[in-house]
Amino acid sequence: MNNFSHKVFILTEQDDVYHHLLSELDLPDLEITLDAKEAEILLAAPPLAAKHLDSFEQLEWCQSIYAGVDALITPYLRDDYELTNVKGIFGQSIAEYVIGLTIEHFRHFAYYHQQQNNHSWAPLQYQSISDKRVVILGTGSIGSFLATRVQALGMHAIGINRTGIPAKEASFDQTFHINELETALSQADIIVNTLPNTEQTHLLLNQESLNKANGALLFNVGRGNTVCEQGLLDALHSGAITHAYLDVFQHEPLPKEHPFWAHDKITVTPHIAALSNPKQVLEIFAENYQRWRDGFSLNHRIDFDKGY
């Protein structure tokens, strides 16, 4: 490396993996540093970056390894740098999570596992997922990818966004404005939240809106703050929501005393619906680095005011 190398600091849960893979890429004029004070670039998991942000005195750009950057979007943290996230790599994983658990529910696979343990031969009538109506909150890359996959299985994809205008990335069967949320939920067999965490999405799925559903399944693979926890418990009690599959929460890890753990109509997973793959993250980082180095606008820039 020459004396004019740009310096990147890695701050993730898999630092060794990222160090190895980034070294293999051998990007021009880029050097990995262990000194936060000299780093211009930070490749990081947002919750870890938030704890040490002030240590990066020369920071110009932070590349998040997550899609979600909530931990860095607070009024108490600096915003004098460019922040980018990763997009376009989570759709397949999210689709597998939602579709897999949906099929498990309607085909009673958990029930049959229990029956096998009991040596019991007790078949149940099941439902096909064909013709089910999937209401997807958020028509960005993840929501659009999910829409194409559920449509391929004969389901109907209904999108909800801030404009009511159909997304370019996918052909939703119907698209509602977010102000028409309750109308859309009343038609849903399955509800999937993929929205970012913003002032407009905070507790959007609450007692009033959820109780407009008619026995739907609820998936939260977006942000924990979108779902009002007490409102969800009320909707489960009333039957408006038949079962909730929750991968994200207002506080993570979910506290051990939280009522969700023991609720028989809630499935808790530890934020694993779509994990960041280091190779895919570094493909995005490499392209963005070349753009940053050459003075071009970065891909997947985050607007600190909007939160996404």
N, C-alpha and C positions, 0 to 999 in steps of 0.2 A: 504494500500500500504506500502511496505517496504521502507527502506532508499535508496535502489538501483534501484528505479523505473526509467524507461525512461520517458521523459516528451515530450508531444506533444502540440503544439499551433495550434489552429484552426483559420483560417482567410478566411472566405467565406462570401457570401451574405446571408447565412442562418446559422449563427453561432449557434443559439439556437437549431435548428434541429440537426445539426451535434453533438453538445454537448450531447444532449439527446440520440441519437442513438449510439454514441460511448460509452457512459457510460453504456448503456444496454448491449453492447457486452462484457464488463468486460474483456478486453484483459489482459493477464498476464504481470505483471511488467510495466504497462503503466498508466501514470497519465496525465490528462489534466492540463495544466498550463496556467495561465494568464500573466506570466512573459516571455516576448520574450527572455530575456537574458539567461534563463536557459533551453530553449527548444532545444532538439536535433533533433526533428522531427517537420516538418511544414506541416499541411494539409490545402491546400489553393487554392483559385482562383488565377491563375498567375498574372492578372493585379493588384490585391491587394498585393500579395506577393512582386511584383517588387518595390512597393513604400516603403516597410519597410524591405527589405532584409538585410540591414546592421545591423538591430537591433537584428538579431538572431546570437549572437556571438558563440554559440556552435552548430550551425546547421550542421547536417550530412546528412540529407535526407529530401527532400521536395516531398510530394505526391500531384500532381495537381489533382483537382477535374474535370478538363476539359481534353479533348483530345488535344486541342491546347495549346502550352506553349510558343507561340511567345513572350509574354511580358517578359519572363525570358531569352530569347536567344538574348542577345544584347552584343556588345563588352564593354558596359559601366557597366555591372553588374557582380558580382562575379559568379564563376562557381566551387567553391571549395567544392561542396556537390553533392550528388546523386540526380538526378531529375527523377521522374517517372510520367507517365500520366495514363489515364484510356482508356482502349480499350475494344472492344467487347460488349459494352452496347448501342451503338448509331445506329447500323444498322437498327433496326426496325423503329425507329423514322425518320431516313433519308429516308428510303424506302417509308414510309407513306407520307412524305412531297412531294417527287418527283412524286410518282405514283398518289397521290391525285390531285395534280395540273395539271399533264399531262392529266388525265381523264377529269378534269374540262375544260381544253382548248379544247380538241378534241370533247367533247360532248356539248360545248357551255353553260355550266351551268350559268356562270356569265351573259351571254346575256339573258337567260330565267328569271333570277332574275330581270333584268331590265325590261323585257317585262311584267312580272307580275305586277310590280309597275305601268306600263303604261296601264294595263288592255288590253294588246295586245296579240292576238293569232297568232304567226308568226313563225312556225317551220322552222328550218334550216337543211340541209343535214349535217350529221356528219361523222366522220371517226372513225373506230375502232383503238384501240392501238395495236391490233394484227399485227405482222410482222414489227412493227416499230423498227428501229435500234437505240439502246441506246449506245452512246459512253461514257464510264466512265473513267475519268482521275483519275488514282489511283486504284490499284488492291489489296489494303490492306484489313483490316477487314470490313470497311464500304463499299468500292467499291465491294468487293466480295459478301457481303450480299445482296447488291442492285442487283447485277447481277442475283443471284438465284431468287429473287422476280420478276424481270421483265421477266425473262425466263418463270416463272410459269404462266405469263399472256400472253404468246405467242410472246413476244418481243425477239429481238436478242441483246445479251450483248457483246459489243466490249470493251476490256480493253486497256488502255495505261499505260505503266510503264517505268522505267528506263532501263530495260533489254530486253523487248520484249518477255520475257519468261512467259508463262501462270502461273497465281497464283495457289498455291496448294489448297487454301481455296475454290475455286469455278471454275467451268468449263465454262469460257468465250467462246463464240462461236469463237472469234478471239482475238488475242492480238498483239498490235502494240508497237514498240519501240517509245519512246517519240520523237525521231528524225523524225518519220513518222506521226507526229501529223496532219499535213495538209491533208495527204491522208485519215486518219481516219475521220477527221471532214467533208470532202467532201461527206462521206457516211452517215452522221448522220441525223436522224430525231430528236433526243434528245441528248443534250450534258450535262453531269453532271460532275462538278469538285469536287473531294474530296481530292485533293492533299494538303500536308502540305506546309508551307511557307518556301521555301529555295531559295538560289541564282538561282538554276536551274528553279524554278517554277515562279519566279518573272516576272509578266507581260507576262506570257506564252500565255495567250489568249489575243491577241492584234489585231490591225486592219488587219494585214497581215494574221494571222492564222484564225481569225473569219470569214473573208470574203471568206474563202475557203468553208464555210458551204453553204448549199442551202435551206435556209428557216427553219433551225432547231430551236427548243426551247433550251434555255440555262438555266441551273441551276447552281448557285454557292453556294455550301454548304460546301466548303473547307475553303479557306482563301481569304480574300479580295484582297490581293496583287497579286493574280494570274491573275486577270482580269484588263486589261488596260481600264480605264473608258472611255476615248475618243474613243479608238478603238471599244468599245462596241457600243457607240452611233453611230459611223460611220457604223457599221455592221447592226444595226437596221434600219438606214436610207436607206441603200442599199438593205435591204431585206434578206441579208445573214442569219441574225437571225430574226425570226418572233416575238419572245417574250422572255424576260429575267426575270427569277425568282431569285432574289438576296437576300440571307440571311446574307451574310458577306460582309464587305466593308473595303476599305483602312483606313478609319477613322470612328470609332464608338463612340457614336451614329452618324448616318449619319447627316451632317449639314443641318439645316432647309432650307438653300438657295440652296441645291444641286439639279441639274437638274433631277436626278433620280425620285424625289418625284412626279413630275407632268408629267412624260413621260407616254404616254398611252400604250407603249409597254414594260413597266417595272413594275414588281410587287416587292415591297419592303417589306420584313419582318424583324423584329428586332432581328436577331440572335437567332431564336427560333426553327430552323429545328430539333434540337436534344438537349434538355436540360439535364443537369446532374441530375440524380436521386440519392439523398443522400444515400438511402439504397444500391443501386447498387455500388456506389462509395466506400462505407464503406466495402462492401464485398471484393473488390479489395484491399483496404487499409489493411484489417485484414490479408489477406493472405500474402501481402507484409511485414507487420509488423513482422509476425512470421518468415519470411525469413530473414529479417534484424536482428532481435533479435538473430537468430541462426547462423548468419554469412554467409548466402547463398546469391547468386546473386539475385537481385530484378527483378521482372517482369516489363515489359514496360519501361525499362530504356531509357532515352533520351541522345543522343550523342550531346553534346553542339556544336561540330564542324559542324555536319550535320544539326542540328536543328530539328531532329525528332528521 
